[in-house]
Amino acid sequence: RDHGLAIHSSHFEWESVTDPEKDGVKPFSEILETAHEIGLSHLVVPYLHDRQRKTLDDWKLVAERCNQAAVQAKEADIQLAYHNHAFEYEPKEGGKTGFEVFVEDFAPEIKFEIDVFWVAVGGQDPVETLHSLSGRVSQVHLKDLKTGSEVPNFGRLEKDAFEELGDGSLSMEPIIEACAEAGVA
């Protein structure tokens, strides 16, 4: 702030939303209070533990908890969003993915923070993903993927899979255009 920068969004202790009964987890209401005090307008669920994403029922439970937290966040004038990785695109029972569960089950109060790198690593097209979520994306995380990286990849990537924007395999101009078309501010 001393240098004229504004902070609008942050990841946070996500288990306060996804696993609120776990011992030692700070209540989401306290996180909202802190976010409000420092002037944040967005909070983003940044990750899910492997144990929270084994079955489609696991994904449905997380969606339900995110929906509840998103209503609570909205009451505090804060937008809750979910940040994807590649594991959301791994097929589960019947070929359905966790991402499909979220698209179907997320309430209007929760948005997506789409990470285009992880969409591509998950074997999906970032432009198509953004178009399909028009009006449901609050933020986009731009990263580029090393040309020749093996996708889809739901496990571990090689350490050098990340590239500077414009140096990798993702064409950023169509992604930026899709962001505008999808209503990402």
Secondary structure as GFF3:
##gff-version 3
##sequence-region A 1 185
A	DSSP	beta_strand	9	11	.	.	.	ID=ss1
A	DSSP	alpha_helix	15	18	.	.	.	ID=ss2
A	DSSP	alpha_helix	28	37	.	.	.	ID=ss3
A	DSSP	beta_strand	42	45	.	.	.	ID=ss4
A	DSSP	three_ten_helix	50	52	.	.	.	ID=ss5
A	DSSP	alpha_helix	56	75	.	.	.	ID=ss6
A	DSSP	beta_strand	79	83	.	.	.	ID=ss7
A	DSSP	three_ten_helix	87	89	.	.	.	ID=ss8
A	DSSP	three_ten_helix	93	95	.	.	.	ID=ss9
A	DSSP	alpha_helix	98	105	.	.	.	ID=ss10
A	DSSP	beta_strand	110	115	.	.	.	ID=ss11
A	DSSP	alpha_helix	116	121	.	.	.	ID=ss12
A	DSSP	alpha_helix	126	132	.	.	.	ID=ss13
A	DSSP	beta_strand	137	141	.	.	.	ID=ss14
A	DSSP	beta_strand	144	145	.	.	.	ID=ss15
A	DSSP	three_ten_helix	159	161	.	.	.	ID=ss16
A	DSSP	beta_strand	162	163	.	.	.	ID=ss17
A	DSSP	alpha_helix	172	181	.	.	.	ID=ss18
###
